[in-house]
Amino acid sequence: MNNEIPKPVEWINRVAPTLTESFLQLRREVQKPSRLDEKTKRLCLVAAYASVGCVDCLAGAIREGLRKGLSLDEMLEAASIAILVSGAQGVVTVHKALEILEKSG
């Protein structure tokens, strides 16, 4: 599991480091394999981030998924499920996240 502090959470760490640690602990627990394996959970995260419109979250989830051996096509298929929930917002979110990934190499 990735224990680094996500950029959007850094400001919280400055003012409430205990809250940041609680967030990171929650993230570790949620992402641990249990009834769902790690791959399935990562694909769910991709779909959820795309659905709620969190571009940076989605880009990070895709980047981490690639590091963990998921294919971009698998994650894009999961992200396409978000379109059922969020419509155009999901399309735009995925597009912007892919642009972030292209720019960061």
N, CA, C and O atoms as a GROMACS GRO file, in nm:
protein
  420
    1MET      N    1   0.084  -0.118   0.000
    1MET     CA    2   0.000   0.000   0.000
    1MET      C    3   0.089   0.125   0.000
    1MET      O    4   0.197   0.127   0.058
    2ASN      N    5   0.041   0.224  -0.064
    2ASN     CA    6   0.114   0.350  -0.072
    2ASN      C    7   0.082   0.433   0.052
    2ASN      O    8  -0.033   0.466   0.078
    3ASN      N    9   0.187   0.468   0.130
    3ASN     CA   10   0.167   0.544   0.253
    3ASN      C   11   0.202   0.691   0.239
    3ASN      O   12   0.197   0.766   0.336
    4GLU      N   13   0.239   0.733   0.118
    4GLU     CA   14   0.272   0.873   0.102
    4GLU      C   15   0.145   0.957   0.109
    4GLU      O   16   0.036   0.911   0.078
    5ILE      N   17   0.163   1.080   0.150
    5ILE     CA   18   0.048   1.170   0.165
    5ILE      C   19   0.011   1.226   0.028
    5ILE      O   20   0.094   1.288  -0.038
    6PRO      N   21  -0.113   1.203  -0.017
    6PRO     CA   22  -0.155   1.259  -0.146
    6PRO      C   23  -0.148   1.411  -0.144
    6PRO      O   24  -0.176   1.474  -0.042
    7LYS      N   25  -0.109   1.470  -0.256
    7LYS     CA   26  -0.095   1.616  -0.264
    7LYS      C   27  -0.218   1.691  -0.212
    7LYS      O   28  -0.202   1.786  -0.135
    8PRO      N   29  -0.341   1.651  -0.250
    8PRO     CA   30  -0.456   1.727  -0.200
    8PRO      C   31  -0.474   1.719  -0.048
    8PRO      O   32  -0.549   1.798   0.009
    9VAL      N   33  -0.407   1.627   0.017
    9VAL     CA   34  -0.422   1.609   0.162
    9VAL      C   35  -0.309   1.678   0.239
    9VAL      O   36  -0.315   1.689   0.362
   10GLU      N   37  -0.206   1.725   0.168
   10GLU     CA   38  -0.090   1.785   0.235
   10GLU      C   39  -0.129   1.901   0.326
   10GLU      O   40  -0.074   1.914   0.436
   11TRP      N   41  -0.222   1.985   0.284
   11TRP     CA   42  -0.261   2.101   0.367
   11TRP      C   43  -0.323   2.054   0.497
   11TRP      O   44  -0.303   2.117   0.601
   12ILE      N   45  -0.398   1.945   0.493
   12ILE     CA   46  -0.458   1.893   0.616
   12ILE      C   47  -0.347   1.848   0.711
   12ILE      O   48  -0.356   1.868   0.832
   13ASN      N   49  -0.244   1.788   0.656
   13ASN     CA   50  -0.133   1.742   0.739
   13ASN      C   51  -0.064   1.857   0.811
   13ASN      O   52  -0.016   1.841   0.923
   14ARG      N   53  -0.060   1.973   0.747
   14ARG     CA   54   0.002   2.089   0.812
   14ARG      C   55  -0.076   2.134   0.936
   14ARG      O   56  -0.017   2.174   1.036
   15VAL      N   57  -0.208   2.126   0.928
   15VAL     CA   58  -0.290   2.178   1.039
   15VAL      C   59  -0.342   2.069   1.132
   15VAL      O   60  -0.376   2.097   1.247
   16ALA      N   61  -0.349   1.945   1.082
   16ALA     CA   62  -0.407   1.837   1.164
   16ALA      C   63  -0.341   1.704   1.128
   16ALA      O   64  -0.404   1.619   1.065
   17PRO      N   65  -0.215   1.685   1.167
   17PRO     CA   66  -0.145   1.562   1.130
   17PRO      C   67  -0.213   1.435   1.180
   17PRO      O   68  -0.204   1.330   1.116
   18THR      N   69  -0.282   1.443   1.291
   18THR     CA   70  -0.352   1.325   1.342
   18THR      C   71  -0.466   1.286   1.247
   18THR      O   72  -0.489   1.168   1.223
   19LEU      N   73  -0.535   1.386   1.194
   19LEU     CA   74  -0.641   1.360   1.097
   19LEU      C   75  -0.583   1.296   0.971
   19LEU      O   76  -0.643   1.203   0.916
   20THR      N   77  -0.468   1.344   0.926
   20THR     CA   78  -0.404   1.286   0.809
   20THR      C   79  -0.371   1.139   0.834
   20THR      O   80  -0.397   1.055   0.748
   21GLU      N   81  -0.314   1.109   0.949
   21GLU     CA   82  -0.281   0.970   0.980
   21GLU      C   83  -0.406   0.884   0.984
   21GLU      O   84  -0.404   0.769   0.939
   22SER      N   85  -0.514   0.936   1.036
   22SER     CA   86  -0.640   0.862   1.039
   22SER      C   87  -0.690   0.835   0.897
   22SER      O   88  -0.737   0.725   0.868
   23PHE      N   89  -0.679   0.934   0.810
   23PHE     CA   90  -0.719   0.917   0.671
   23PHE      C   91  -0.634   0.809   0.604
   23PHE      O   92  -0.686   0.722   0.535
   24LEU      N   93  -0.502   0.816   0.624
   24LEU     CA   94  -0.413   0.718   0.563
   24LEU      C   95  -0.441   0.577   0.616
   24LEU      O   96  -0.434   0.480   0.540
   25GLN      N   97  -0.471   0.567   0.745
   25GLN     CA   98  -0.504   0.437   0.803
   25GLN      C   99  -0.634   0.383   0.742
   25GLN      O  100  -0.642   0.264   0.710
   26LEU      N  101  -0.733   0.468   0.727
   26LEU     CA  102  -0.858   0.427   0.664
   26LEU      C  103  -0.831   0.378   0.522
   26LEU      O  104  -0.884   0.274   0.481
   27ARG      N  105  -0.751   0.452   0.448
   27ARG     CA  106  -0.718   0.415   0.310
   27ARG      C  107  -0.649   0.279   0.305
   27ARG      O  108  -0.680   0.196   0.219
   28ARG      N  109  -0.554   0.256   0.397
   28ARG     CA  110  -0.484   0.127   0.402
   28ARG      C  111  -0.582   0.013   0.430
   28ARG      O  112  -0.576  -0.092   0.366
   29GLU      N  113  -0.672   0.035   0.525
   29GLU     CA  114  -0.768  -0.069   0.562
   29GLU      C  115  -0.865  -0.100   0.448
   29GLU      O  116  -0.894  -0.216   0.420
   30VAL      N  117  -0.916   0.004   0.384
   30VAL     CA  118  -1.012  -0.015   0.276
   30VAL      C  119  -0.947  -0.087   0.158
   30VAL      O  120  -1.011  -0.169   0.092
   31GLN      N  121  -0.821  -0.057   0.131
   31GLN     CA  122  -0.754  -0.114   0.014
   31GLN      C  123  -0.698  -0.254   0.039
   31GLN      O  124  -0.655  -0.320  -0.056
   32LYS      N  125  -0.698  -0.300   0.164
   32LYS     CA  126  -0.647  -0.434   0.193
   32LYS      C  127  -0.737  -0.539   0.129
   32LYS      O  128  -0.859  -0.528   0.133
   33PRO      N  129  -0.675  -0.643   0.071
   33PRO     CA  130  -0.758  -0.751   0.018
   33PRO      C  131  -0.838  -0.817   0.131
   33PRO      O  132  -0.786  -0.840   0.240
   34SER      N  133  -0.963  -0.847   0.104
   34SER     CA  134  -1.047  -0.920   0.199
   34SER      C  135  -1.143  -1.002   0.114
   34SER      O  136  -1.100  -1.094   0.044
   35ARG      N  137  -1.270  -0.972   0.118
   35ARG     CA  138  -1.364  -1.043   0.032
   35ARG      C  139  -1.341  -1.010  -0.116
   35ARG      O  140  -1.363  -1.093  -0.204
   36LEU      N  141  -1.294  -0.888  -0.139
   36LEU     CA  142  -1.254  -0.847  -0.274
   36LEU      C  143  -1.103  -0.844  -0.280
   36LEU      O  144  -1.038  -0.796  -0.187
   37ASP      N  145  -1.046  -0.894  -0.389
   37ASP     CA  146  -0.900  -0.890  -0.401
   37ASP      C  147  -0.854  -0.748  -0.434
   37ASP      O  148  -0.934  -0.660  -0.466
   38GLU      N  149  -0.723  -0.728  -0.426
   38GLU     CA  150  -0.667  -0.593  -0.446
   38GLU      C  151  -0.700  -0.537  -0.584
   38GLU      O  152  -0.732  -0.419  -0.597
   39LYS      N  153  -0.692  -0.621  -0.687
   39LYS     CA  154  -0.721  -0.575  -0.822
   39LYS      C  155  -0.865  -0.524  -0.833
   39LYS      O  156  -0.890  -0.417  -0.888
   40THR      N  157  -0.959  -0.601  -0.781
   40THR     CA  158  -1.099  -0.561  -0.787
   40THR      C  159  -1.121  -0.430  -0.713
   40THR      O  160  -1.193  -0.343  -0.761
   41LYS      N  161  -1.058  -0.416  -0.596
   41LYS     CA  162  -1.072  -0.291  -0.520
   41LYS      C  163  -1.015  -0.173  -0.597
   41LYS      O  164  -1.073  -0.064  -0.596
   42ARG      N  165  -0.902  -0.193  -0.663
   42ARG     CA  166  -0.842  -0.084  -0.742
   42ARG      C  167  -0.934  -0.044  -0.857
   42ARG      O  168  -0.948   0.075  -0.887
   43LEU      N  169  -0.995  -0.142  -0.922
   43LEU     CA  170  -1.087  -0.112  -1.031
   43LEU      C  171  -1.211  -0.038  -0.979
   43LEU      O  172  -1.263   0.051  -1.046
   44CYS      N  173  -1.257  -0.075  -0.861
   44CYS     CA  174  -1.369  -0.003  -0.798
   44CYS      C  175  -1.330   0.142  -0.768
   44CYS      O  176  -1.410   0.234  -0.790
   45LEU      N  177  -1.209   0.162  -0.720
   45LEU     CA  178  -1.161   0.298  -0.692
   45LEU      C  179  -1.160   0.382  -0.819
   45LEU      O  180  -1.203   0.497  -0.818
   46VAL      N  181  -1.112   0.324  -0.927
   46VAL     CA  182  -1.108   0.397  -1.055
   46VAL      C  183  -1.249   0.440  -1.093
   46VAL      O  184  -1.272   0.556  -1.128
   47ALA      N  185  -1.344   0.348  -1.087
   47ALA     CA  186  -1.482   0.381  -1.123
   47ALA      C  187  -1.540   0.487  -1.029
   47ALA      O  188  -1.608   0.580  -1.073
   48ALA      N  189  -1.512   0.474  -0.900
   48ALA     CA  190  -1.567   0.570  -0.803
   48ALA      C  191  -1.508   0.708  -0.823
   48ALA      O  192  -1.581   0.807  -0.824
   49TYR      N  193  -1.376   0.718  -0.840
   49TYR     CA  194  -1.314   0.849  -0.861
   49TYR      C  195  -1.364   0.914  -0.989
   49TYR      O  196  -1.389   1.034  -0.991
   50ALA      N  197  -1.381   0.835  -1.094
   50ALA     CA  198  -1.433   0.891  -1.219
   50ALA      C  199  -1.576   0.941  -1.199
   50ALA      O  200  -1.614   1.045  -1.252
   51SER      N  201  -1.654   0.867  -1.123
   51SER     CA  202  -1.794   0.901  -1.101
   51SER      C  203  -1.812   1.031  -1.022
   51SER      O  204  -1.901   1.111  -1.052
   52VAL      N  205  -1.727   1.051  -0.921
   52VAL     CA  206  -1.742   1.172  -0.838
   52VAL      C  207  -1.666   1.292  -0.894
   52VAL      O  208  -1.678   1.402  -0.841
   53GLY      N  209  -1.589   1.271  -1.000
   53GLY     CA  210  -1.523   1.383  -1.065
   53GLY      C  211  -1.391   1.425  -1.004
   53GLY      O  212  -1.348   1.539  -1.022
   54CYS      N  213  -1.326   1.335  -0.933
   54CYS     CA  214  -1.197   1.370  -0.871
   54CYS      C  215  -1.084   1.334  -0.967
   54CYS      O  216  -1.033   1.222  -0.967
   55VAL      N  217  -1.045   1.430  -1.048
   55VAL     CA  218  -0.945   1.410  -1.153
   55VAL      C  219  -0.812   1.364  -1.095
   55VAL      O  220  -0.755   1.265  -1.140
   56ASP      N  221  -0.761   1.436  -0.995
   56ASP     CA  222  -0.632   1.401  -0.937
   56ASP      C  223  -0.637   1.264  -0.870
   56ASP      O  224  -0.541   1.188  -0.877
   57CYS      N  225  -0.750   1.235  -0.804
   57CYS     CA  226  -0.766   1.102  -0.741
   57CYS      C  227  -0.762   0.993  -0.846
   57CYS      O  228  -0.698   0.889  -0.828
   58LEU      N  229  -0.832   1.016  -0.957
   58LEU     CA  230  -0.837   0.918  -1.064
   58LEU      C  231  -0.700   0.898  -1.127
   58LEU      O  232  -0.658   0.784  -1.149
   59ALA      N  233  -0.631   1.007  -1.155
   59ALA     CA  234  -0.496   0.995  -1.213
   59ALA      C  235  -0.405   0.917  -1.119
   59ALA      O  236  -0.328   0.832  -1.164
   60GLY      N  237  -0.413   0.945  -0.990
   60GLY     CA  238  -0.332   0.872  -0.893
   60GLY      C  239  -0.369   0.725  -0.887
   60GLY      O  240  -0.281   0.640  -0.876
   61ALA      N  241  -0.498   0.695  -0.893
   61ALA     CA  242  -0.544   0.555  -0.889
   61ALA      C  243  -0.497   0.480  -1.013
   61ALA      O  244  -0.456   0.364  -1.003
   62ILE      N  245  -0.503   0.545  -1.128
   62ILE     CA  246  -0.455   0.481  -1.251
   62ILE      C  247  -0.305   0.460  -1.244
   62ILE      O  248  -0.255   0.353  -1.279
   63ARG      N  249  -0.232   0.561  -1.200
   63ARG     CA  250  -0.086   0.550  -1.188
   63ARG      C  251  -0.049   0.434  -1.094
   63ARG      O  252   0.038   0.352  -1.126
   64GLU      N  253  -0.115   0.427  -0.979
   64GLU     CA  254  -0.088   0.321  -0.883
   64GLU      C  255  -0.129   0.185  -0.939
   64GLU      O  256  -0.059   0.085  -0.919
   65GLY      N  257  -0.241   0.181  -1.010
   65GLY     CA  258  -0.285   0.056  -1.073
   65GLY      C  259  -0.184   0.005  -1.175
   65GLY      O  260  -0.156  -0.114  -1.180
   66LEU      N  261  -0.129   0.095  -1.254
   66LEU     CA  262  -0.026   0.056  -1.351
   66LEU      C  263   0.097  -0.001  -1.280
   66LEU      O  264   0.155  -0.100  -1.325
   67ARG      N  265   0.134   0.062  -1.169
   67ARG     CA  266   0.248   0.010  -1.090
   67ARG      C  267   0.219  -0.128  -1.034
   67ARG      O  268   0.310  -0.210  -1.018
   68LYS      N  269   0.093  -0.154  -1.003
   68LYS     CA  270   0.053  -0.282  -0.944
   68LYS      C  271   0.021  -0.388  -1.049
   68LYS      O  272  -0.019  -0.499  -1.015
   69GLY      N  273   0.038  -0.355  -1.178
   69GLY     CA  274   0.021  -0.455  -1.283
   69GLY      C  275  -0.112  -0.455  -1.354
   69GLY      O  276  -0.136  -0.542  -1.438
   70LEU      N  277  -0.202  -0.362  -1.322
   70LEU     CA  278  -0.328  -0.353  -1.396
   70LEU      C  279  -0.300  -0.287  -1.530
   70LEU      O  280  -0.210  -0.205  -1.542
   71SER      N  281  -0.378  -0.324  -1.630
   71SER     CA  282  -0.360  -0.261  -1.760
   71SER      C  283  -0.444  -0.133  -1.767
   71SER      O  284  -0.546  -0.120  -1.698
   72LEU      N  285  -0.400  -0.042  -1.850
   72LEU     CA  286  -0.477   0.081  -1.870
   72LEU      C  287  -0.616   0.047  -1.924
   72LEU      O  288  -0.715   0.109  -1.885
   73ASP      N  289  -0.623  -0.051  -2.015
   73ASP     CA  290  -0.753  -0.089  -2.071
   73ASP      C  291  -0.849  -0.141  -1.964
   73ASP      O  292  -0.968  -0.110  -1.968
   74GLU      N  293  -0.798  -0.218  -1.868
   74GLU     CA  294  -0.884  -0.267  -1.758
   74GLU      C  295  -0.940  -0.149  -1.678
   74GLU      O  296  -1.058  -0.145  -1.645
   75MET      N  297  -0.852  -0.055  -1.649
   75MET     CA  298  -0.895   0.059  -1.568
   75MET      C  299  -0.989   0.151  -1.645
   75MET      O  300  -1.081   0.208  -1.586
   76LEU      N  301  -0.967   0.166  -1.775
   76LEU     CA  302  -1.059   0.248  -1.855
   76LEU      C  303  -1.196   0.180  -1.866
   76LEU      O  304  -1.298   0.248  -1.868
   77GLU      N  305  -1.197   0.048  -1.872
   77GLU     CA  306  -1.326  -0.021  -1.872
   77GLU      C  307  -1.399   0.001  -1.741
   77GLU      O  308  -1.520   0.023  -1.739
   78ALA      N  309  -1.324  -0.004  -1.630
   78ALA     CA  310  -1.386   0.024  -1.499
   78ALA      C  311  -1.437   0.168  -1.495
   78ALA      O  312  -1.546   0.194  -1.445
   79ALA      N  313  -1.358   0.260  -1.549
   79ALA     CA  314  -1.398   0.401  -1.549
   79ALA      C  315  -1.522   0.421  -1.635
   79ALA      O  316  -1.602   0.510  -1.608
   80SER      N  317  -1.539   0.339  -1.737
   80SER     CA  318  -1.657   0.355  -1.824
   80SER      C  319  -1.785   0.325  -1.748
   80SER      O  320  -1.892   0.374  -1.785
   81ILE      N  321  -1.777   0.246  -1.642
   81ILE     CA  322  -1.894   0.219  -1.560
   81ILE      C  323  -1.943   0.348  -1.494
   81ILE      O  324  -2.062   0.366  -1.471
   82ALA      N  325  -1.849   0.438  -1.465
   82ALA     CA  326  -1.885   0.565  -1.403
   82ALA      C  327  -1.978   0.647  -1.490
   82ALA      O  328  -2.058   0.726  -1.440
   83ILE      N  329  -1.969   0.628  -1.620
   83ILE     CA  330  -2.054   0.703  -1.712
   83ILE      C  331  -2.201   0.670  -1.688
   83ILE      O  332  -2.288   0.755  -1.707
   84LEU      N  333  -2.229   0.547  -1.648
   84LEU     CA  334  -2.366   0.509  -1.616
   84LEU      C  335  -2.421   0.590  -1.499
   84LEU      O  336  -2.540   0.620  -1.492
   85VAL      N  337  -2.330   0.625  -1.406
   85VAL     CA  338  -2.371   0.696  -1.285
   85VAL      C  339  -2.366   0.847  -1.304
   85VAL      O  340  -2.456   0.919  -1.262
   86SER      N  341  -2.260   0.894  -1.368
   86SER     CA  342  -2.236   1.038  -1.369
   86SER      C  343  -2.248   1.104  -1.505
   86SER      O  344  -2.240   1.226  -1.515
   87GLY      N  345  -2.268   1.027  -1.610
   87GLY     CA  346  -2.282   1.084  -1.743
   87GLY      C  347  -2.158   1.158  -1.789
   87GLY      O  348  -2.046   1.108  -1.778
   88ALA      N  349  -2.179   1.277  -1.842
   88ALA     CA  350  -2.070   1.355  -1.900
   88ALA      C  351  -1.958   1.384  -1.801
   88ALA      O  352  -1.842   1.391  -1.839
   89GLN      N  353  -1.992   1.402  -1.674
   89GLN     CA  354  -1.889   1.430  -1.575
   89GLN      C  355  -1.785   1.318  -1.573
   89GLN      O  356  -1.666   1.346  -1.562
   90GLY      N  357  -1.828   1.194  -1.583
   90GLY     CA  358  -1.736   1.082  -1.586
   90GLY      C  359  -1.645   1.085  -1.707
   90GLY      O  360  -1.526   1.058  -1.697
   91VAL      N  361  -1.703   1.119  -1.823
   91VAL     CA  362  -1.624   1.127  -1.946
   91VAL      C  363  -1.516   1.234  -1.932
   91VAL      O  364  -1.399   1.210  -1.964
   92VAL      N  365  -1.554   1.351  -1.885
   92VAL     CA  366  -1.460   1.462  -1.870
   92VAL      C  367  -1.353   1.429  -1.767
   92VAL      O  368  -1.236   1.459  -1.787
   93THR      N  369  -1.393   1.367  -1.656
   93THR     CA  370  -1.297   1.332  -1.551
   93THR      C  371  -1.192   1.235  -1.604
   93THR      O  372  -1.073   1.254  -1.579
   94VAL      N  373  -1.235   1.132  -1.675
   94VAL     CA  374  -1.140   1.035  -1.731
   94VAL      C  375  -1.048   1.103  -1.830
   94VAL      O  376  -0.927   1.081  -1.828
   95HIS      N  377  -1.103   1.187  -1.917
   95HIS     CA  378  -1.022   1.258  -2.016
   95HIS      C  379  -0.914   1.344  -1.948
   95HIS      O  380  -0.798   1.340  -1.987
   96LYS      N  381  -0.953   1.420  -1.847
   96LYS     CA  382  -0.857   1.507  -1.778
   96LYS      C  383  -0.752   1.425  -1.703
   96LYS      O  384  -0.635   1.464  -1.701
   97ALA      N  385  -0.791   1.314  -1.643
   97ALA     CA  386  -0.695   1.228  -1.572
   97ALA      C  387  -0.594   1.170  -1.671
   97ALA      O  388  -0.475   1.163  -1.640
   98LEU      N  389  -0.639   1.129  -1.789
   98LEU     CA  390  -0.547   1.078  -1.890
   98LEU      C  391  -0.451   1.186  -1.937
   98LEU      O  392  -0.335   1.158  -1.964
   99GLU      N  393  -0.500   1.309  -1.948
   99GLU     CA  394  -0.410   1.419  -1.983
   99GLU      C  395  -0.301   1.438  -1.877
   99GLU      O  396  -0.185   1.460  -1.911
  100ILE      N  397  -0.338   1.429  -1.750
  100ILE     CA  398  -0.241   1.440  -1.641
  100ILE      C  399  -0.137   1.329  -1.653
  100ILE      O  400  -0.017   1.355  -1.640
  101LEU      N  401  -0.181   1.208  -1.679
  101LEU     CA  402  -0.090   1.094  -1.692
  101LEU      C  403   0.004   1.112  -1.811
  101LEU      O  404   0.123   1.081  -1.801
  102GLU      N  405  -0.048   1.161  -1.924
  102GLU     CA  406   0.036   1.184  -2.040
  102GLU      C  407   0.145   1.287  -2.012
  102GLU      O  408   0.259   1.270  -2.053
  103LYS      N  409   0.109   1.392  -1.942
  103LYS     CA  410   0.204   1.498  -1.913
  103LYS      C  411   0.312   1.454  -1.813
  103LYS      O  412   0.426   1.499  -1.819
  104SER      N  413   0.273   1.364  -1.720
  104SER     CA  414   0.369   1.321  -1.619
  104SER      C  415   0.452   1.203  -1.664
  104SER      O  416   0.542   1.160  -1.591
  105GLY      N  417   0.424   1.150  -1.782
  105GLY     CA  418   0.503   1.042  -1.838
  105GLY      C  419   0.465   0.914  -1.783
  105GLY      O  420   0.523   0.811  -1.820
   0.00000   0.00000   0.00000
